[in-house]
């Protein structure tokens, strides 16, 4: 036993004051192997993807794939905010303005931008600093771009305009309302659908902060796809509740507190409602549904159930949440259209279901056009 104890003591001491020597770092580890095991940080993946996307020596398919990878990364809000931190907005916007950029790459770039700024005030502000409205609006001219490019341009515009008063102001100064009105007659039905949905989002009133009279409830169908309200609308709803002094927290760009600290920053309803009247957008919405421009590869299709649903939702928001009024001519057009569609549906309940309304909501709309 004594021999074993002596051996243990002798072999546990070292030259460093009787302590064992410190472990030496491994020198034979390949960084590439570490990346394979742990994965590269998203910021590095973003840098690599964008480097490929802007490299004109690369194959176009490879550049588009890189932008597709980039778009998936910026679905996460932290990565979207890193676009500004990594000085990437200028490179992305340059892809839209460069005369050598192909249409396919522009489409993918617009997709990246629309995803990054959606429901993200911080990213919206960062991109607005590049005054992008004239460029984005230029893609909506049917004479210079394809239907797919126009559709993706509306997607990017929607992400930038929703819940952002500064973006709406820049949009108006660039003549955006006139362009949006023309979109309601676009031969590409996807452009019309996105435009009607955007208008509904822009006219939804902002709930007032603090105690006091409550505003009429937001329409239940506030997301472009069926399902719960978008996070942007949720943010607006939460912003209406004023925190007590004990709850005061630092104001971060994408927080509810940031919205509450300046409610006017995300209030778009007043400007949009003014545009409905002054720029004829309300009449354009009604006409686009009641007397639709033919669409399809050969212009052989009239009407679209999805588009009609989005227009009806916008009109319902207008009369219920915004206390809007229709002209006598508009009432006649809507009564005629509702009678035709009601005859096809067979009953009010089926017509309401077709348009994504409750029977009560349909009743409210009918009352507004009496």
C-alpha angles and dihedrals in degrees: 000000000000090000091052092050092049091050092051093051093047093051096045096058126080142179092273099086093299091308125118114259116266116260115265118230116252113258098188100067114120112221088215091059090049090052090050091052101040101023126234118280114262091243089060092047089052092051092049094047094049091046089059093043094056095041106104091193090067124091113266093238090053091051092049091049090051090053090048089054089047091051092054090051094052092053082088110078094223091056091046089055090049089067088077095040091052093046093241102134093081092052093048093048090047089060087062095048102039113107090216095057113108122230091248092057091046091053091051092046091053088052090054092049095047092050094046096052099039110119088346114116093182094055091042091056092047093052094042088061086072092058092233100168099094091051095046092047092049089065091061094069106107091209094064106032142041126253091254092053092047091049093052091046090058088049091055092045091051092053090050098045103042113105092350119112094183091056091049090052092051089046092053093048089054092054093256098151092060090050092047091051090056089051089067088068096042116138088227106080092203088063091054093048093051091046094053091047091049093051091052091052093049096051096049104112121240114244112245116248122244131013122329140083113347120236121240109278120269115255112266094233102067101135125077090236125043115272140071122340117286118262089248092060090044089055091052091050094050090047090066093070111084114216121229120247090259090057096053111131134176111285112243121192096246098037130108086240090062090055092046093048088061111016091175089066092075100029109113102153100092094051093044094048090050089052092050088062106031097041097038094244094139092056090043090055092051094045092047089058101035097040104020125193109243115256139182132087092302099022089256099132128081124190129008125217094214093050092047090052092053093047092049090050090052091049091048091051089049096055100035108033097027100035089232124172130216124221118242090255091051091049091053092050092049094046090051092048093044091050091051094047092042090055090052093047095046099219142029092251092055092044090050090050091049091054096042094248134125116243089252091052091051088050091053091052092047091051090052092058099044 
